[in-house]
Amino acid sequence: MDLSTGLMELLRKINEEKRKLEVMVKIFGRKTPLELSFMQVEKV
C-alpha cells in the first residue's frame, strides 16, 4: 500500500511458512486487518 493514499498501516504478524503478512489498516477512523502476500509488499 502506498502511504500517500492517507492509509496508516501497522505490521501485526509475519507468517513465513505461508509467506503472508497481516497488517492493520486504518480506514475512515476504523482499524481493519488485511492479509497480504510477500509479493504484494516491498521493503522500504
KAFENZI-V409000 format. One record per residue. N is the residue number from 1. PHI is phi in degrees with one decimal (NA if undefined). OMEGA is omega in radians with two decimals (none if undefined). BURIAL is 1 if it has 16 or more other ideal C-beta (glycine too) atoms within 10 Angstrom, else 0. Layout:
BEGIN
((N	PHI	OMEGA	BURIAL) (N	PHI	OMEGA	BURIAL))
END
This chain:
BEGIN
((1	NA	3.14	0) (2	-95.1	-3.12	0) (3	-64.2	3.13	0) (4	-70.1	3.10	0) (5	-78.8	3.14	0) (6	91.9	3.12	0) (7	-91.1	3.09	0) (8	-102.8	-3.09	0) (9	-123.8	3.07	0) (10	-138.5	3.12	0) (11	-71.1	-3.11	0) (12	-106.4	-3.07	0) (13	-144.4	3.00	0) (14	-124.6	3.10	0) (15	-110.5	-3.08	0) (16	-68.6	-3.14	0) (17	-63.5	3.13	0) (18	-92.0	-3.11	0) (19	58.2	-3.12	0) (20	-129.9	3.04	0) (21	-121.3	2.97	1) (22	-115.4	3.12	0) (23	-122.4	3.02	1) (24	-102.8	-3.12	0) (25	-112.8	3.12	0) (26	-95.9	-3.14	0) (27	-124.0	-3.14	0) (28	53.4	3.09	0) (29	81.6	-3.14	0) (30	-117.2	3.10	0) (31	-82.0	-3.11	0) (32	-130.5	3.09	0) (33	-72.8	-3.13	0) (34	-140.5	3.12	0) (35	-102.7	-3.12	0) (36	-126.9	3.03	1) (37	-82.0	3.11	0) (38	-56.6	-3.10	0) (39	-72.4	-3.09	0) (40	-90.7	-3.12	0) (41	-125.9	3.06	0) (42	-132.8	3.12	0) (43	-73.5	3.11	0) (44	-112.6	none	0))
END
